[in-house]
Structure formats: structure tokens, C-alpha cells
């Protein structure tokens, strides 16, 4: 905290601080960031209560099998709900894919921590990526963490690039189709559980296939 600068706002009768970088340790990993700027301080204390505790995350970190690269990610303490929240934009690195995601906003944060432990993780997937060498075009997808099983899961609807008109469903929010786990080398990988294909009209010359549905429930990488 050597590079954090405190000040007293006499007009509003509150203590403020800004600057950085600073570091926090969570589950053997380090979160790094900056407490805003002089014009927009990240720390504000009023009447001996936290009015604001907001850190702009700058360093990469690992959380629940996810390698996270902040893009515009905010770490914030919600004093009314007594919890830590993380929201805004990030990339997730899985199987050499940099997957762009949205982590909600201050009213609906994608990460929630209670009593120092992860309580909720819910991300919206924005970018396309590859699974097993197949490029998937994202239509409506997300990543979530399930507290009961401590698993990180990918679900949603996709199209398979350059393969006629193929829609791919990787489970849903209640029963996700892909687990994201770490292999022996500590790398995040896909572990597929439930895949459904909807093959639209395909002209094979002598025959036309319409609306062929296929399902797979075997694990593959």
C-alpha cells in the first residue's frame, strides 16, 4: 500500500484514498489492481463506515478452474450486503481459447464472495471459440459455478462454423453440457458431458437431409 495516497475531503467530511498497484491474496492466488484516481478515489469512508471500496483489477488470476484476464474488471465491497463483488468485462483462458465474457454490473455482479468464500459465479459468453478443433459460433451461452459440486460449467447454444447449418446445444443453465477443469499440468480444459446437434437442411445431391437431431453424452476433449 506504499503507493496509495490518503486524503480528507473536508467538504463532504470523509476520508478518501486512491492509487496503487496493490495486491490481495485469495486461495493462494494474487489479485492486483488500483484504487482509482485522485478525481475518482477507490476508497471512501464516511461516518466511520465504508462508503466505497473499489479496486480496478489489472493482473491475471485463477478462480474456480478459470484463468482470468481482466479487461475492465472491478472488485468492490458492498457494505450493505457485507460481501465482495466482481463485475464488468474479462477474458477466460481455456484450452488455448481466449473467451471474452461479461460479468454483469454493480447491480447484478457475476462474482459474489461471502465471508471470504465464492458464493456465485455467473458469466455471459460473448466470443466464439474452439472445442476439440471445432470452431463454435456463440449464440446464447454462459459459464457458471455450482456451489454444491464445486464445478465450473459451460452451457448454451452455438453454431458450428463451416458445417452446413448446424446448431449445437451444450446443455442449459440447469444442466450444463461442459465442465471446465484443470488437468495434471494445471491447465484449464473442456470436459464435455452433454451435446445435442440440430442439423438443418443439407443438400447431398441425391438426397436432402432435413432437421436431423443427434445427441452425445460421452466425455471428450
C-alpha positions in Angstrom: 0.0 0.0 0.0 3.0 2.3 -0.3 1.6 3.9 -3.5 -1.9 4.5 -2.1 -2.5 8.2 -1.3 -4.9 9.1 1.5 -6.7 12.5 1.8 -9.5 14.1 3.7 -12.4 15.7 1.9 -13.4 18.5 4.2 -16.5 19.5 2.1 -18.0 16.0 2.5 -16.4 15.2 5.8 -15.0 11.9 4.6 -11.7 10.1 4.2 -10.6 9.1 0.7 -7.7 7.2 -0.8 -6.5 6.3 -4.3 -3.6 4.8 -6.2 -1.7 1.6 -6.4 -0.9 -1.0 -7.5 -2.0 -3.1 -4.5 -2.3 -6.9 -4.1 -4.6 -9.2 -2.3 -4.2 -13.0 -1.8 -7.2 -15.3 -2.4 -6.8 -19.1 -2.3 -3.1 -19.0 -3.0 -3.5 -16.6 -5.9 -2.9 -12.9 -6.1 -5.3 -10.2 -7.2 -3.7 -6.9 -8.3 -5.3 -3.6 -9.0 -5.6 0.1 -8.5 -7.8 2.1 -6.1 -9.0 4.6 -8.8 -7.5 8.1 -9.2 -7.4 11.4 -7.4 -10.6 12.5 -9.2 -12.3 9.2 -8.6 -10.9 7.6 -5.5 -11.5 3.9 -4.9 -11.7 4.2 -1.1 -14.2 6.4 0.7 -15.0 6.3 4.4 -17.9 8.4 5.8 -19.1 8.4 9.5 -16.6 5.5 10.2 -18.4 3.3 7.6 -17.2 2.0 4.2 -19.0 4.2 1.6 -16.8 2.9 -1.2 -14.1 0.2 -1.6 -13.5 -0.3 -5.3 -10.4 -1.7 -7.0 -9.8 -1.8 -10.7 -8.3 -5.2 -11.3 -5.2 -5.2 -13.6 -3.4 -8.5 -13.0 -4.4 -12.0 -14.2 -5.5 -14.6 -11.7 -7.1 -18.0 -11.3 -10.5 -18.7 -9.8 -12.5 -21.9 -9.8 -10.6 -23.6 -12.6 -10.7 -20.4 -14.7 -7.6 -18.4 -15.8 -9.0 -14.9 -15.7 -7.6 -11.9 -17.7 -9.3 -8.6 -16.6 -10.4 -6.3 -19.4 -12.4 -3.8 -17.4 -12.9 -5.7 -14.2 -14.0 -4.1 -10.9 -13.5 -5.6 -7.4 -16.0 -3.9 -5.0 -17.1 -4.3 -1.4 -20.9 -4.0 -0.9 -21.2 -2.7 2.7 -25.0 -3.1 2.8 -24.9 -6.7 1.8 -21.5 -7.4 3.5 -20.0 -9.1 0.5 -17.3 -8.8 -2.2 -18.4 -8.4 -5.8 -16.6 -8.5 -9.1 -18.2 -7.3 -12.3 -17.7 -5.9 -15.9 -15.6 -7.4 -18.7 -12.9 -10.2 -18.7 -11.3 -12.9 -20.9 -11.2 -16.5 -19.7 -8.4 -18.8 -21.0 -9.5 -22.4 -21.6 -7.7 -24.9 -23.9 -5.8 -22.1 -25.6 -9.0 -20.2 -26.2 -9.3 -16.6 -25.0 -13.1 -16.4 -24.4 -14.5 -12.9 -23.9 -17.1 -12.7 -21.1 -19.4 -10.3 -19.3 -19.5 -10.5 -15.5 -22.6 -8.3 -15.1 -22.6 -4.9 -13.4 -22.7 -3.3 -10.0 -26.4 -4.2 -9.6 -26.0 -7.8 -10.8 -22.4 -8.8 -10.4 -21.0 -12.0 -12.0 -18.8 -12.9 -9.0 -20.0 -12.8 -5.4 -18.0 -13.7 -2.3 -19.4 -14.1 1.2 -17.3 -14.5 4.3 -14.2 -14.8 2.1 -15.6 -17.7 0.0 -17.0 -17.8 -3.5 -20.8 -17.8 -3.4 -21.7 -17.2 -7.0 -20.1 -17.1 -10.4 -22.2 -16.4 -13.5 -20.7 -15.1 -16.8 -22.2 -14.4 -20.2 -20.0 -15.7 -23.1 -19.6 -13.1 -25.9 -16.9 -14.6 -28.2 -16.5 -17.6 -30.4 -14.0 -20.4 -29.5 -12.9 -23.9 -30.4 -13.6 -27.3 -28.7 -11.8 -30.3 -29.9 -10.6 -28.5 -33.0 -14.2 -27.4 -34.0 -14.9 -23.7 -34.1 -18.1 -22.7 -32.4 -20.1 -19.5 -33.1 -21.6 -18.4 -29.8 -25.4 -17.6 -30.0 -26.6 -17.6 -26.3 -24.2 -19.1 -23.8 -22.7 -18.7 -20.3 -20.3 -20.0 -17.7 -21.4 -20.7 -14.2 -20.0 -22.2 -11.0 -22.1 -24.6 -9.0 -21.6 -24.3 -5.2 -22.9 -27.8 -4.3 -20.5 -29.6 -6.6 -17.7 -27.0 -6.8 -17.7 -27.4 -10.6 -17.3 -24.7 -13.3 -19.6 -25.3 -16.3 -20.2 -24.0 -19.8 -23.7 -24.2 -21.4 -25.7 -22.6 -24.2 -26.4 -22.6 -27.9 -23.9 -22.4 -30.7 -23.4 -22.9 -34.4 -20.6 -25.0 -35.9 -18.6 -22.9 -38.4 -18.4 -24.1 -42.0 -20.6 -27.1 -41.4 -23.8 -26.6 -43.3 -26.5 -25.3 -40.9 -25.6 -27.0 -37.6 -26.9 -25.8 -34.3 -25.2 -27.1 -31.2 -26.6 -27.1 -27.7 -24.3 -27.7 -24.8 -26.9 -28.3 -22.1 -28.6 -25.4 -20.3 -28.2 -23.3 -17.2 -29.8 -26.1 -15.1 -27.8 -28.9 -16.7 -24.7 -27.6 -18.4 -23.0 -29.6 -21.2 -19.3 -28.9 -20.5 -17.3 -28.9 -17.3 -14.2 -26.7 -17.1 -11.5 -28.4 -15.1 -7.7 -28.4 -14.6 -5.5 -31.2 -16.0 -2.4 -32.5 -14.3 -0.4 -29.6 -15.6 -2.7 -27.1 -14.1 -4.2 -26.1 -17.5 -7.9 -25.3 -17.8 -9.5 -27.7 -20.3 -13.0 -28.6 -21.6 -14.7 -31.9 -20.4 -17.8 -32.4 -22.4 -20.8 -34.1 -20.8 -23.9 -33.4 -22.9 -24.0 -32.3 -26.6 -27.0 -32.1 -28.9 -26.8 -31.4 -32.6 -29.6 -30.0 -34.8 -28.6 -30.4 -38.4 -30.8 -28.2 -40.7 -31.5 -28.8 -44.4 -28.4 -30.3 -46.1 -28.4 -31.0 -49.8 -26.2 -34.0 -50.6 -27.1 -34.1 -54.3 -29.0 -37.3 -54.4 -30.7 -36.7 -51.1 -31.7 -33.9 -48.8 -31.5 -34.1 -45.0 -33.9 -32.1 -43.0 -33.7 -31.5 -39.3 -31.5 -34.3 -38.1 -31.0 -34.4 -34.3 -28.0 -36.1 -32.7 -27.0 -36.4 -29.1 -23.8 -37.4 -27.3 -23.3 -37.9 -23.6 -19.7 -39.2 -23.6 -16.7 -37.2 -22.2 -14.3 -36.0 -24.8 -11.6 -33.3 -25.0 
